[in-house]
Amino acid sequence: MRSQWESLLQNLGEWQGSFTQVSPQGAVLEDTTTIVSLEGINDNQTVRQTLRFFRAGGVDEKVLEYSSLGRGVMFFENGAFSQGSTQWGPFSEFGAEFGLIHGDRRLRFVQLFNRESKPDKFTLIREKLAGTDAPENPQLTVEQLLGDWQGEVVTIYPDWRSPDTYPMSLKLHLDNSDRLVQQLNFGKGESSRTIASSARIDGNILHFDQSSQPVQVLLLPDGGSANFPLEMKPRQPFFLEVGWLIQPYLRQRMIRSYNDKGEWVSLSLVTEHKIIG
């Protein structure tokens, strides 16, 4: 099993792409061409990260070096990761970044919330390794998600207890009123759970509006999606999620979960395949 640092090293390389500012309603506000270089130095004991932003006025460059990982970041063995706030509280700024990786491509997404605990600033980051010709996916649609999905969930914990791995299945269909209906099954044995919910479809937004904590899902370019509460409230657990339809029948999702005290308690990576026929 790879260590956290070895998992970080799966991201080494020169990643060419763009940082796209997105509103909480899914509107593209600004798009900036970028190159992010991650280089191992001192026999990979240190990572040097160079960010270049190509704007009309020239190139902005930032260089960071680090040889250890902070409390708010965790990696999976394939290099996927999330970093962000370890604690939510009223009147505090809050947010997280998610990084999904597959072959020569990465999709990252940053969710930031304001001091009123409402969605504020989002950034979609689409990247490919230099020298590769990996095509970008089109905007995600509801139709692409419909059907039966099966896969595996790997959950890791910031308190460093042993990871959990368990099966999951997801069924998505439209009802007669054109709402998206979702049935999620996960876990194994006596700990297995089933969650059913439905969403109102409004263009590229899914409104899961029938619970005490309304949740919104944005359907994004490059097959991406972002799932977030419209407002975090005291004594209510919540989660943030980013998904990526990598191929028509292959999807990854990452879920960062917080308990009813606002504490970050787990990070899950879902790898799921659509069932054909």
C-alpha positions in Angstrom: 0.0 0.0 0.0 1.4 3.4 -1.0 2.0 6.0 1.7 0.4 9.4 1.4 3.6 10.9 0.1 4.0 8.2 -2.5 0.4 8.8 -3.6 1.1 12.5 -4.0 3.9 11.5 -6.4 1.4 10.0 -8.8 0.7 13.6 -9.8 4.2 14.5 -10.9 4.5 16.0 -14.4 3.6 19.1 -16.3 -0.2 19.6 -16.4 -1.5 21.8 -19.2 -5.1 23.1 -18.9 -7.3 25.9 -17.6 -8.7 27.4 -14.4 -12.4 28.2 -15.1 -14.3 30.4 -12.6 -17.9 29.1 -12.2 -20.8 30.7 -10.4 -22.9 28.6 -7.9 -25.5 28.6 -10.7 -23.1 27.0 -13.1 -22.3 30.1 -15.3 -18.8 30.3 -16.7 -17.4 33.6 -15.5 -13.7 33.5 -16.6 -11.3 31.1 -18.1 -7.5 31.3 -17.7 -5.0 29.1 -19.5 -2.6 27.4 -17.0 0.4 25.1 -16.7 0.9 23.4 -13.3 4.3 21.6 -13.0 4.9 19.2 -10.1 8.6 18.2 -9.9 10.2 15.8 -7.4 13.5 17.1 -6.1 16.0 15.8 -3.4 15.2 12.2 -4.5 11.5 13.0 -4.4 11.7 14.0 -0.7 10.5 17.5 -1.8 7.9 18.5 -4.4 8.3 21.8 -6.2 5.0 23.1 -7.6 5.1 25.8 -10.3 1.8 27.5 -11.3 1.7 29.7 -14.5 -1.3 31.7 -15.3 -1.4 33.0 -18.9 -3.4 36.3 -18.9 -3.7 39.1 -21.4 -1.3 41.2 -19.4 1.4 38.5 -19.3 2.3 35.4 -17.2 1.8 35.2 -13.5 4.0 32.6 -11.8 3.9 31.1 -8.3 6.4 28.6 -6.9 5.7 26.4 -3.9 7.9 23.7 -2.3 6.8 21.3 0.3 8.2 18.1 1.9 5.2 17.2 4.2 1.5 17.2 4.0 -1.0 19.3 6.0 -3.8 18.1 8.2 -6.5 19.0 5.7 -5.2 16.9 2.7 -5.4 13.2 2.0 -4.5 11.1 -1.1 -5.7 7.9 -2.6 -3.3 5.4 -4.0 -4.0 6.4 -7.7 -3.1 10.1 -6.8 -6.6 11.4 -6.4 -6.9 13.8 -3.4 -8.8 16.4 -1.5 -7.6 19.2 0.6 -9.5 21.8 2.5 -11.1 22.9 5.8 -11.0 20.4 8.6 -13.7 22.2 10.5 -16.9 24.1 9.6 -18.3 26.7 11.9 -20.8 29.6 11.5 -19.4 32.9 10.3 -16.2 31.3 9.0 -14.8 30.9 5.5 -14.9 27.3 4.4 -13.9 25.3 1.3 -12.2 22.3 -0.3 -10.4 21.2 -3.4 -11.0 17.8 -5.1 -8.6 16.3 -7.6 -9.5 13.3 -9.7 -6.9 11.6 -11.9 -7.2 9.1 -14.8 -4.2 8.2 -17.0 -3.0 11.4 -18.7 -5.9 13.6 -17.4 -6.9 15.3 -14.2 -10.1 17.1 -13.2 -10.0 19.3 -10.2 -12.7 21.4 -8.6 -12.6 24.0 -5.8 -15.7 24.8 -3.7 -15.6 28.0 -1.5 -18.3 29.1 0.8 -18.8 32.6 2.3 -19.2 33.6 6.0 -22.9 33.0 5.7 -22.2 29.4 4.9 -23.5 29.7 1.4 -21.8 28.8 -1.9 -19.6 31.6 -3.1 -16.7 30.9 -5.6 -16.1 27.7 -7.6 -13.2 26.9 -9.9 -13.1 24.0 -12.4 -9.6 22.9 -13.4 -9.2 20.7 -16.5 -5.7 19.3 -17.3 -3.8 16.9 -19.4 -0.1 15.9 -19.2 2.2 17.8 -21.6 2.9 15.8 -24.8 -0.4 13.8 -24.6 -3.4 14.3 -26.8 -6.2 13.3 -24.3 -9.5 14.7 -25.5 -11.7 16.7 -23.3 -15.2 15.4 -22.6 -18.4 17.4 -23.4 -20.6 19.0 -20.8 -22.2 16.5 -18.5 -25.9 15.8 -19.2 -28.7 14.1 -17.2 -29.1 11.6 -20.1 -25.5 10.4 -19.6 -26.1 9.6 -16.0 -29.3 7.6 -16.4 -29.1 3.9 -15.9 -27.7 1.4 -13.4 -24.2 1.9 -12.0 -22.1 -0.5 -9.9 -18.8 0.0 -8.3 -16.6 0.2 -5.2 -16.1 2.8 -2.5 -12.8 3.3 -0.7 -13.0 5.5 2.4 -10.0 6.9 4.2 -10.0 8.8 7.5 -8.1 11.8 8.8 -7.6 10.0 12.1 -5.5 7.4 10.2 -7.7 4.4 11.1 -7.7 1.6 8.5 -9.4 2.3 5.2 -12.8 0.8 4.4 -13.7 -0.8 1.0 -17.3 -1.8 0.2 -19.5 -2.2 -2.9 -22.1 0.3 -4.1 -24.8 0.5 -6.7 -26.7 3.5 -8.0 -29.9 3.6 -10.1 -30.9 6.9 -11.9 -34.1 7.3 -13.9 -36.7 9.9 -14.7 -40.2 9.8 -13.3 -43.4 10.9 -15.0 -42.9 14.5 -14.0 -39.3 14.5 -15.4 -37.7 14.6 -11.9 -34.5 12.6 -11.6 -35.0 9.8 -9.2 -31.9 8.3 -7.4 -31.5 5.1 -5.4 -28.2 4.5 -3.8 -27.1 1.3 -2.0 -23.8 1.0 -0.3 -22.0 -1.0 2.4 -22.0 -4.6 3.2 -23.8 -7.0 5.5 -25.7 -5.4 8.4 -24.1 -2.1 7.8 -25.5 -1.7 4.2 -27.8 1.3 3.6 -30.2 2.4 0.9 -30.9 6.1 0.3 -33.6 7.3 -2.1 -34.0 10.9 -3.3 -35.2 12.9 -6.3 -34.2 16.2 -7.9 -35.9 18.9 -10.0 -34.0 19.3 -13.3 -33.3 22.9 -14.2 -30.9 22.9 -17.2 -27.5 22.1 -15.9 -28.6 22.2 -12.3 -30.2 19.4 -10.2 -32.1 20.6 -7.2 -32.4 17.9 -4.5 -35.0 20.0 -2.6 -37.1 17.5 -0.6 -35.0 17.2 2.5 -34.3 19.4 5.5 -31.0 20.3 3.9 -31.4 21.2 0.2 -28.6 20.1 -2.0 -27.6 21.3 -5.5 -25.7 19.5 -8.2 -24.0 21.4 -11.1 -23.4 19.5 -14.4 -20.1 20.9 -15.7 -17.9 20.8 -18.8 -15.5 17.8 -19.3 -18.1 15.4 -17.8 -17.7 17.0 -14.3 -20.2 17.5 -11.6 -20.3 19.2 -8.2 -22.6 18.5 -5.3 -23.0 20.8 -2.4 -25.5 22.1 0.3 -27.1 25.4 -0.4 -26.4 26.3 3.2 -24.6 24.6 6.1 -26.4 24.7 9.4 -25.3 23.9 13.0 -25.9 20.4 14.2 -26.4 19.0 10.7 -23.9 16.7 9.0 -23.2 17.4 5.3 -20.9 16.4 2.5 -19.2 17.9 -0.6 -18.8 15.9 -3.7 -17.2 16.1 -7.1 -17.8 13.7 -10.0 -16.2 13.0 -13.3 -17.6 11.0 -16.2 -14.3 9.9 -17.6 -15.8 7.6 -20.3 -19.5 6.9 -21.2 -19.5 3.9 -18.9 -16.9 4.9 -16.3 -17.3 7.5 -13.6 -15.4 8.6 -10.5 -16.8 10.5 -7.5 -15.1 11.9 -4.4 -17.0 12.7 -1.2 -15.7 14.8 1.7 -17.9 14.2 4.7 -18.5 16.3 7.8 -20.3 15.3 11.0 -23.0 17.2 13.0 -20.2 19.1 14.8 -18.8 20.4 11.5 -15.7 18.1 11.8 -14.2 16.5 8.7 -14.5 12.8 9.3 -13.9 10.9 6.1 -12.9 11.0 2.4 -14.4 8.5 -0.1 -13.5 7.7 -3.7 -16.1 6.0 -5.7 -15.3 4.2 -9.0 -18.4 3.0 -10.8 -19.3 1.4 -14.1 -22.6 1.6 -16.0 -24.2 -1.7 -16.5 -24.9 -2.5 -20.1 -28.0 -4.4 -21.3 
